[in-house]
Amino acid sequence: MMRIHRLIASLLLSLILVLMIPSGESTQLDHSILVPNCGTGSSNLTANLTQVSPGSSGTIIFSCGPASSAIIVVHPGMALPNFSLPPGYSSLTISPSPICASGIKLTSGSRIAFDTGPGTPPTGNYNYCASYSNAPETGLASFKVTWSK
């Protein structure tokens, strides 16, 4: 029988969102482009899986729970994700789909233009989708995603 390991990431993926102030003048009170949906500052997200088997592959959806997405892109603009995926994870995307059917692949240090023209991702609600392959015996480690302007 294959040992089942607790999926550490279910409680440990933390999301830190740095408010992004767009350049130029604005009369709106809320200047942030991307905001956390689980609260402000550092917030723990909920994973759809609580265990993975060593050597297995799949996708983990991180959200604020069954009824809420992880982040909301509220205004058009540029956002810069920064993260480092631990061993076992193969990619990180954000998806408007609650089942990660489609998504925007995140590359740490590469800006994403939201709703700035044809072909750019729209403003709206997104969850994180972390793909993993050949899950390590020790389980999947935690990681953080920070966003900046």
PEGI-V197421 format. One record per pair of residues at least 4 apart in sequence whose ideal C-beta (glycine too) atoms are under 7 Angstrom apart, sorted by the first residue. I is the first residue (numbers start at 1). J is the second residue. If there is no record, write none. Layout:
i->I j->J
i->I j->J
//
This chain:
i->2 j->53
i->2 j->54
i->3 j->54
i->4 j->51
i->4 j->53
i->5 j->51
i->5 j->52
i->5 j->54
i->5 j->139
i->6 j->50
i->6 j->51
i->6 j->139
i->7 j->47
i->7 j->49
i->7 j->50
i->7 j->51
i->7 j->52
i->7 j->139
i->7 j->140
i->8 j->12
i->8 j->139
i->8 j->140
i->8 j->141
i->8 j->142
i->9 j->13
i->9 j->47
i->9 j->60
i->9 j->140
i->9 j->142
i->10 j->47
i->10 j->49
i->10 j->50
i->11 j->44
i->12 j->142
i->13 j->45
i->13 j->47
i->13 j->62
i->13 j->142
i->13 j->143
i->14 j->42
i->14 j->44
i->14 j->144
i->15 j->36
i->15 j->43
i->15 j->45
i->15 j->70
i->15 j->145
i->16 j->41
i->16 j->42
i->16 j->144
i->16 j->146
i->17 j->34
i->17 j->35
i->17 j->36
i->17 j->147
i->18 j->146
i->18 j->147
i->18 j->148
i->19 j->32
i->20 j->32
i->20 j->33
i->20 j->34
i->20 j->77
i->20 j->79
i->20 j->147
i->20 j->148
i->20 j->149
i->21 j->31
i->21 j->149
i->22 j->26
i->22 j->31
i->22 j->33
i->22 j->75
i->22 j->77
i->26 j->31
i->30 j->74
i->32 j->74
i->33 j->73
i->33 j->74
i->33 j->75
i->33 j->77
i->33 j->79
i->33 j->114
i->34 j->71
i->34 j->73
i->34 j->79
i->34 j->147
i->35 j->71
i->35 j->72
i->35 j->74
i->36 j->40
i->36 j->43
i->36 j->71
i->37 j->64
i->37 j->68
i->37 j->69
i->37 j->70
i->37 j->71
i->37 j->72
i->38 j->43
i->38 j->45
i->38 j->64
i->38 j->70
i->39 j->43
i->45 j->62
i->45 j->63
i->45 j->64
i->45 j->70
i->45 j->128
i->46 j->63
i->46 j->64
i->46 j->65
i->47 j->60
i->47 j->62
i->48 j->60
i->48 j->61
i->49 j->60
i->52 j->56
i->52 j->135
i->52 j->139
i->52 j->140
i->53 j->135
i->54 j->135
i->54 j->136
i->54 j->137
i->55 j->134
i->55 j->135
i->56 j->135
i->57 j->132
i->57 j->133
i->57 j->134
i->58 j->132
i->59 j->100
i->59 j->129
i->59 j->130
i->59 j->131
i->60 j->130
i->60 j->132
i->61 j->100
i->61 j->127
i->61 j->129
i->62 j->70
i->62 j->127
i->62 j->128
i->62 j->130
i->63 j->68
i->63 j->69
i->63 j->70
i->63 j->127
i->64 j->68
i->64 j->69
i->64 j->70
i->69 j->125
i->69 j->126
i->69 j->127
i->70 j->126
i->70 j->127
i->70 j->128
i->71 j->94
i->71 j->126
i->72 j->125
i->73 j->114
i->73 j->123
i->73 j->124
i->73 j->126
i->74 j->123
i->75 j->123
i->76 j->114
i->76 j->115
i->76 j->116
i->76 j->123
i->77 j->114
i->78 j->111
i->78 j->113
i->78 j->149
i->79 j->111
i->79 j->112
i->79 j->114
i->79 j->147
i->80 j->111
i->80 j->147
i->80 j->148
i->80 j->149
i->81 j->106
i->81 j->108
i->81 j->145
i->81 j->147
i->82 j->108
i->82 j->109
i->82 j->146
i->83 j->92
i->83 j->108
i->83 j->143
i->83 j->144
i->83 j->145
i->84 j->108
i->84 j->143
i->85 j->89
i->85 j->92
i->85 j->143
i->86 j->141
i->86 j->143
i->87 j->136
i->88 j->132
i->88 j->134
i->88 j->135
i->88 j->136
i->88 j->140
i->89 j->130
i->89 j->131
i->89 j->132
i->89 j->140
i->90 j->131
i->90 j->132
i->90 j->133
i->91 j->105
i->91 j->131
i->92 j->106
i->92 j->128
i->92 j->130
i->93 j->103
i->93 j->104
i->93 j->105
i->93 j->106
i->93 j->129
i->94 j->103
i->94 j->104
i->94 j->106
i->94 j->126
i->94 j->127
i->94 j->128
i->95 j->100
i->95 j->102
i->95 j->103
i->95 j->126
i->95 j->127
i->95 j->129
i->96 j->124
i->96 j->125
i->96 j->126
i->97 j->101
i->97 j->102
i->98 j->127
i->100 j->129
i->103 j->129
i->104 j->112
i->104 j->121
i->112 j->121
i->113 j->120
i->114 j->120
i->114 j->121
i->114 j->123
i->115 j->120
i->115 j->122
i->115 j->123
i->116 j->120
i->132 j->140
i->135 j->140
//
